[in-house]
């Protein structure tokens, strides 16, 4: 049976062909798009926070279920921020869920939807042509709860990462969870769905869904469109985590098609200035390709470094990894300041050095100070900065380009 995860709905509903191409690529070999040590470290921290948050909800508040087993390296050491995340998560979950609700952790759920028409696809693992009449949606709910009368539900999803996810009211993953939960508890009349991401500007976003039948119909319709229109690609946001990015024909076309011969009539019709609307359209499409291009260049640099540092491309272009001087940095800040101050004055010298708040926090944390804590009596790096440096910190406004 065809099966998709709630966590992939945003990608698959945007780019239908990603489902088949990712399956094809992953069945054959490594994708070449590894996240690197930093990515793994964030993932390990996320697993640790989910595990320990679930364990506390079970042991301290009687939640039903068992924490997923930890599969992270034994050498992983959680930061004080990770410990704070667990405290904040547990406290905020137990604050919004009444004590008489049935509380569940780490629930794996599924729901099968009928397809409007049978579809045929080649199984990437076996090479066999298969006919499908149904599609399965699966998901893993971090926290769920239901009222004693089985009419009100709560779903909470923890995001430990730093990259801000879509808010609850626009989040396909959370919508999928709501549909799965409604199928498991058919008497539900409404569900409060929350995303908790402590690293986001809005740590908690939520949506209250009362039209659960309509939500289910929407998900079913989108799943049907996904398999009926299975070979349509769309570059942009779906490329963010796609394992097939490096072989995707549409991404390659968007990036490589940079040559065209025009007729004289078309040349004569080219305007000498661009309208704001046309410029905005161009900027919007350029923005969509920004992340895929960054991933592709990074993957190529890593591959080239592994394979000797040099290759000749099909058109004769030589690509090479060259070790060269990076940006200069001042290693002895005190000496540099004293010498510069003798020439331009102390204030101007400090202005030229421009102290980084992130590096200040890192320096305080290196002394053993916690970065943050929910306990007011605990001295933290963030608290020290606010108390001792708050009077000399400013935050100028910046203008960010946003498309919606």
C-alpha positions as CSV (number, residue, x, y, z in Angstrom):
1,X,0.0,0.0,0.0
2,X,1.2,3.5,-0.7
3,X,2.1,5.3,2.5
4,X,3.2,8.8,3.4
5,X,4.2,10.4,6.7
6,X,2.6,13.5,8.1
7,X,6.1,15.1,8.4
8,X,6.4,15.0,4.6
9,X,3.0,16.4,3.7
10,X,4.3,20.0,3.2
11,X,7.0,18.8,0.8
12,X,4.8,16.3,-1.1
13,X,1.7,18.5,-1.4
14,X,4.0,21.2,-2.9
15,X,6.0,18.9,-5.2
16,X,4.1,15.8,-6.1
17,X,7.0,14.1,-7.9
18,X,9.3,14.2,-4.9
19,X,7.6,11.1,-3.5
20,X,8.6,8.8,-6.4
21,X,12.0,10.4,-7.1
22,X,13.1,10.3,-3.5
23,X,12.1,6.6,-3.3
24,X,14.1,5.9,-6.5
25,X,17.2,7.7,-5.3
26,X,17.1,6.2,-1.7
27,X,16.6,2.7,-3.1
28,X,19.8,3.0,-5.2
29,X,22.5,4.8,-3.2
30,X,23.5,7.5,-0.8
31,X,21.9,10.9,-1.7
32,X,25.1,12.9,-1.3
33,X,23.3,15.4,0.8
34,X,24.5,14.6,4.3
35,X,23.7,17.2,6.9
36,X,27.2,17.2,8.4
37,X,28.2,17.0,12.0
38,X,26.4,20.2,13.0
39,X,23.1,18.9,11.5
40,X,23.6,15.6,13.3
41,X,24.3,17.4,16.6
42,X,21.0,19.3,16.4
43,X,19.1,16.1,15.5
44,X,20.7,14.3,18.5
45,X,19.7,17.2,20.7
46,X,16.2,17.0,19.4
47,X,16.0,13.3,20.0
48,X,17.3,13.8,23.6
49,X,14.8,16.5,24.3
50,X,11.8,14.5,23.0
51,X,12.9,11.4,24.9
52,X,13.4,13.1,28.2
53,X,10.3,15.2,27.9
54,X,8.2,12.2,27.2
55,X,9.8,10.3,30.1
56,X,8.9,13.1,32.5
57,X,5.4,13.3,31.3
58,X,5.0,9.6,31.9
59,X,6.8,9.3,35.2
60,X,5.6,12.6,36.8
61,X,2.2,13.1,35.2
62,X,1.0,9.6,34.4
63,X,1.0,9.9,30.6
64,X,0.2,6.6,28.8
65,X,3.0,5.3,26.5
66,X,6.7,4.9,26.4
67,X,9.4,7.3,25.3
68,X,11.0,6.3,22.0
69,X,14.4,4.7,22.6
70,X,17.4,6.9,22.2
71,X,19.5,6.1,19.2
72,X,22.1,8.9,19.6
73,X,25.8,8.4,20.3
74,X,26.7,7.7,23.9
75,X,29.2,10.5,23.7
76,X,26.4,13.1,23.3
77,X,26.1,15.5,26.2
78,X,23.0,17.7,26.4
79,X,23.6,21.4,26.8
80,X,22.0,23.5,29.5
81,X,19.7,24.8,26.8
82,X,18.5,21.2,26.1
83,X,17.7,20.8,29.7
84,X,15.8,24.1,29.8
85,X,13.9,23.0,26.7
86,X,12.7,19.9,28.4
87,X,11.6,21.8,31.5
88,X,9.8,24.5,29.5
89,X,8.1,21.9,27.3
90,X,6.9,19.7,30.2
91,X,5.7,22.8,32.2
92,X,3.9,24.3,29.2
93,X,2.3,21.0,28.2
94,X,0.9,20.3,31.7
95,X,-0.3,23.9,32.0
96,X,-2.6,23.7,29.0
97,X,-3.9,20.1,29.5
98,X,-6.3,19.7,32.3
99,X,-5.5,17.1,35.0
100,X,-8.6,14.9,34.2
101,X,-7.7,14.5,30.5
102,X,-6.3,11.2,29.3
103,X,-2.7,12.1,28.4
104,X,-0.7,10.1,25.8
105,X,2.9,10.3,24.6
106,X,4.7,9.0,21.5
107,X,1.6,7.7,19.7
108,X,2.1,6.2,16.3
109,X,-1.1,6.5,14.3
110,X,-2.3,5.7,10.8
111,X,-5.4,6.1,8.6
112,X,-6.2,4.6,5.2
113,X,-7.9,6.8,2.6
114,X,-9.5,5.4,-0.6
115,X,-8.2,6.6,-4.0
116,X,-10.6,8.1,-6.5
117,X,-9.1,6.0,-9.2
118,X,-6.6,3.1,-9.1
119,X,-3.0,4.1,-9.7
120,X,0.1,2.1,-10.8
121,X,3.7,2.7,-9.8
122,X,6.9,0.7,-10.0
123,X,8.1,-0.2,-6.5
124,X,11.6,1.4,-6.2
125,X,12.8,-1.5,-4.0
126,X,11.6,-4.5,-6.0
127,X,11.1,-3.1,-9.5
128,X,7.6,-4.6,-9.6
129,X,4.7,-2.7,-11.1
130,X,2.0,-2.4,-8.4
131,X,-1.6,-1.3,-8.5
132,X,-2.9,0.8,-5.6
133,X,-6.5,1.6,-4.6
134,X,-5.8,3.1,-1.2
135,X,-3.1,5.4,0.5
136,X,-2.0,5.3,4.1
137,X,-1.2,8.3,6.2
138,X,1.0,7.8,9.2
139,X,2.2,10.0,12.0
140,X,3.9,10.1,15.4
141,X,2.3,12.4,17.9
142,X,4.6,13.7,20.6
143,X,1.8,14.5,23.0
144,X,-2.0,14.0,22.7
145,X,-4.8,14.2,25.1
146,X,-8.6,13.8,25.2
147,X,-11.3,15.1,27.6
148,X,-13.3,12.7,29.8
149,X,-16.4,13.2,27.5
150,X,-14.2,12.4,24.4
151,X,-15.3,15.6,22.7
152,X,-12.2,17.8,23.1
153,X,-8.7,16.8,22.1
154,X,-5.2,18.4,22.4
155,X,-2.1,17.7,20.2
156,X,1.3,19.2,21.0
157,X,4.3,18.9,18.7
158,X,7.8,19.8,20.0
159,X,10.4,21.3,17.6
160,X,13.8,21.6,19.1
161,X,15.5,23.0,16.0
162,X,16.5,26.6,15.3
163,X,14.9,26.9,11.8
164,X,11.4,28.3,12.4
165,X,8.6,25.9,11.1
166,X,5.3,27.0,9.7
167,X,2.8,28.2,12.3
168,X,0.2,25.8,13.6
169,X,-2.6,27.2,11.5
170,X,-0.6,26.8,8.3
171,X,1.2,23.6,9.1
172,X,0.4,20.5,7.0
173,X,2.1,18.1,9.4
174,X,-0.1,19.3,12.3
175,X,-3.2,19.1,10.0
176,X,-2.3,15.5,9.3
177,X,-2.0,14.7,13.0
178,X,-5.4,16.2,13.6
179,X,-6.9,14.0,10.9
180,X,-5.3,10.9,12.4
181,X,-6.4,11.8,15.9
182,X,-10.0,12.5,14.8
183,X,-10.1,9.0,13.2
184,X,-8.8,7.4,16.4
185,X,-11.4,9.3,18.5
186,X,-14.5,9.7,16.3
187,X,-16.5,11.6,18.9
188,X,-14.2,14.6,18.9
189,X,-15.8,17.9,18.2
190,X,-12.7,20.1,18.4
191,X,-8.9,19.7,18.7
192,X,-6.5,22.3,20.0
193,X,-3.2,21.8,18.1
194,X,0.0,23.5,19.2
195,X,3.5,23.7,17.9
196,X,6.1,24.4,20.6
197,X,9.4,25.7,19.3
198,X,11.4,27.5,21.9
199,X,14.0,28.9,19.5
200,X,11.3,30.6,17.4
201,X,10.2,34.2,18.0
202,X,6.8,32.9,18.8
203,X,7.6,29.9,21.0
204,X,4.0,28.5,20.8
205,X,1.6,28.8,17.9
206,X,-1.8,27.1,17.9
207,X,-4.9,26.4,16.0
208,X,-8.3,25.2,17.2
209,X,-10.0,23.0,14.6
210,X,-13.7,22.4,14.9
211,X,-14.5,21.3,11.4
212,X,-12.6,18.0,11.6
213,X,-14.6,16.3,8.9
214,X,-13.7,19.1,6.5
215,X,-10.0,18.8,7.5
216,X,-10.1,15.1,6.8
217,X,-11.8,15.7,3.4
218,X,-9.1,18.3,2.5
219,X,-6.2,15.9,3.4
220,X,-7.9,13.1,1.4
221,X,-8.3,15.3,-1.6
222,X,-4.7,16.4,-1.5
223,X,-3.5,12.8,-1.2
224,X,-5.5,11.9,-4.2
225,X,-4.0,14.8,-6.2
226,X,-0.5,13.7,-5.0
227,X,-0.8,10.3,-6.7
228,X,-3.0,11.3,-9.7
229,X,-0.5,14.0,-10.6
230,X,2.6,12.0,-9.6
231,X,5.2,13.4,-12.0
232,X,4.8,17.2,-11.5
233,X,7.9,18.8,-10.0
234,X,8.0,22.2,-8.3
235,X,11.2,23.9,-7.2
236,X,11.5,26.1,-4.1
237,X,10.4,25.3,-0.6
238,X,10.0,21.5,-1.3
239,X,13.7,21.3,-2.2
240,X,14.7,22.1,1.4
241,X,14.9,18.5,2.6
242,X,14.6,16.5,-0.6
243,X,17.0,13.7,-0.9
244,X,16.6,13.7,-4.7
245,X,17.6,17.4,-5.2
246,X,20.9,16.6,-7.0
247,X,19.2,14.6,-9.8
248,X,15.9,16.5,-9.9
249,X,15.3,17.5,-13.6
250,X,13.3,20.6,-12.8
251,X,15.8,22.0,-10.3
252,X,18.6,21.3,-12.8
253,X,16.6,23.0,-15.6
254,X,15.8,26.1,-13.4
255,X,19.4,26.5,-12.5
256,X,21.1,25.6,-15.8
257,X,18.9,27.1,-18.5
258,X,20.7,30.4,-18.9
259,X,21.0,30.7,-22.7
260,X,18.4,31.7,-25.3
261,X,18.4,33.0,-28.9
262,X,15.7,35.6,-29.6
263,X,14.2,36.8,-32.9
264,X,14.8,40.4,-33.9
265,X,11.1,41.1,-33.1
266,X,11.4,39.7,-29.5
267,X,14.7,41.6,-29.1
268,X,13.1,44.9,-30.1
269,X,10.2,44.3,-27.7
270,X,12.5,44.1,-24.7
271,X,11.8,47.2,-22.4
272,X,14.7,49.3,-21.2
273,X,13.3,49.4,-17.7
274,X,11.6,46.8,-15.6
275,X,8.3,47.4,-13.8
276,X,8.1,46.9,-10.0
277,X,5.7,43.9,-10.5
278,X,8.1,42.2,-13.0
279,X,11.1,42.9,-10.7
280,X,9.1,41.4,-7.8
281,X,8.2,38.3,-9.9
282,X,11.9,37.8,-10.7
283,X,12.9,38.3,-7.1
284,X,10.3,35.8,-5.9
285,X,11.5,33.1,-8.2
286,X,15.2,33.8,-7.4
287,X,14.3,33.5,-3.7
288,X,12.8,30.1,-4.3
289,X,16.0,28.8,-5.8
290,X,18.3,30.3,-3.1
291,X,18.2,27.4,-0.8
292,X,18.4,24.6,-3.4
293,X,21.4,26.3,-5.0
294,X,23.2,26.6,-1.6
295,X,22.6,22.9,-0.9
296,X,23.9,21.8,-4.4
297,X,27.1,23.9,-4.2
298,X,27.8,22.6,-0.7
299,X,27.3,19.0,-1.8
300,X,29.5,19.5,-4.8
301,X,32.3,21.0,-2.7
302,X,32.2,18.1,-0.3
303,X,32.1,15.5,-3.1
304,X,35.0,17.2,-4.9
305,X,37.1,17.4,-1.7
306,X,36.6,13.7,-1.2
307,X,37.6,12.8,-4.8
308,X,40.9,14.6,-5.0
309,X,39.8,18.2,-5.2
310,X,39.6,18.5,-9.0
311,X,37.4,17.5,-11.9
312,X,36.9,18.5,-15.6
313,X,33.2,19.2,-16.4
314,X,31.5,18.1,-19.7
315,X,32.1,21.5,-21.3
316,X,35.8,21.5,-20.4
317,X,35.4,23.7,-17.4
318,X,37.8,22.8,-14.6
319,X,36.4,22.7,-11.1
320,X,38.9,22.6,-8.2
321,X,39.1,23.0,-4.5
322,X,41.7,25.7,-3.8
323,X,43.0,26.4,-0.3
324,X,43.4,30.1,0.2
325,X,43.5,32.7,2.8
326,X,40.2,33.3,4.7
327,X,39.0,36.4,6.4
328,X,41.4,38.0,8.8
329,X,40.6,37.9,12.5
330,X,42.2,39.6,15.6
331,X,43.4,37.0,18.0
332,X,44.6,39.4,20.8
333,X,41.7,41.8,21.2
334,X,43.2,43.6,24.2
335,X,46.4,44.4,22.4
336,X,44.6,45.4,19.2
337,X,42.4,47.8,21.2
338,X,45.2,49.4,23.1
339,X,47.2,50.1,20.0
340,X,44.2,51.4,18.0
341,X,43.0,53.5,21.0
342,X,46.4,55.3,21.1
343,X,45.6,56.4,17.6
344,X,41.8,57.0,17.4
345,X,40.7,57.1,21.1
346,X,39.1,54.3,23.3
347,X,35.5,54.7,22.2
348,X,36.3,54.7,18.5
349,X,38.6,51.7,19.0
350,X,35.9,49.6,20.7
351,X,33.5,50.6,17.9
352,X,35.8,49.3,15.3
353,X,36.1,45.9,17.1
354,X,32.3,45.6,17.5
355,X,31.7,43.1,20.3
356,X,29.3,40.2,19.3
357,X,26.5,39.3,21.8
358,X,26.6,35.7,20.6
359,X,30.3,35.5,21.4
360,X,29.7,37.1,24.7
361,X,27.1,34.5,25.6
362,X,29.5,31.7,24.4
363,X,32.3,33.2,26.6
364,X,30.0,33.2,29.7
365,X,28.8,29.7,29.0
366,X,32.4,28.5,28.7
367,X,32.8,29.5,32.4
368,X,30.0,27.1,33.4
369,X,27.2,29.7,33.5
370,X,23.9,28.3,32.2
371,X,22.7,30.0,29.0
372,X,19.1,30.3,30.3
373,X,16.9,28.9,33.0
374,X,13.3,29.1,34.1
375,X,14.4,29.5,37.7
376,X,14.7,33.2,38.5
377,X,17.3,32.6,41.2
378,X,19.7,30.9,38.8
379,X,22.3,33.2,37.2
380,X,22.4,32.7,33.5
381,X,24.4,34.1,30.6
382,X,21.3,35.8,29.0
383,X,20.4,37.3,32.4
384,X,23.9,38.6,33.0
385,X,23.9,40.2,29.6
386,X,20.5,41.9,30.2
387,X,21.5,43.1,33.6
388,X,25.1,44.2,33.0
389,X,25.0,45.2,29.4
390,X,21.4,46.1,28.8
391,X,22.0,49.8,29.0
392,X,24.5,49.8,26.2
393,X,22.7,47.4,23.8
394,X,20.5,48.7,20.9
395,X,18.6,46.8,18.3
396,X,18.2,48.8,15.1
397,X,15.2,48.0,12.8
398,X,15.9,46.0,9.7
399,X,13.9,45.5,6.5
400,X,13.3,42.0,5.4
401,X,11.8,40.9,2.1
402,X,8.9,38.6,2.6
403,X,6.6,36.8,0.1
404,X,3.3,35.3,1.1
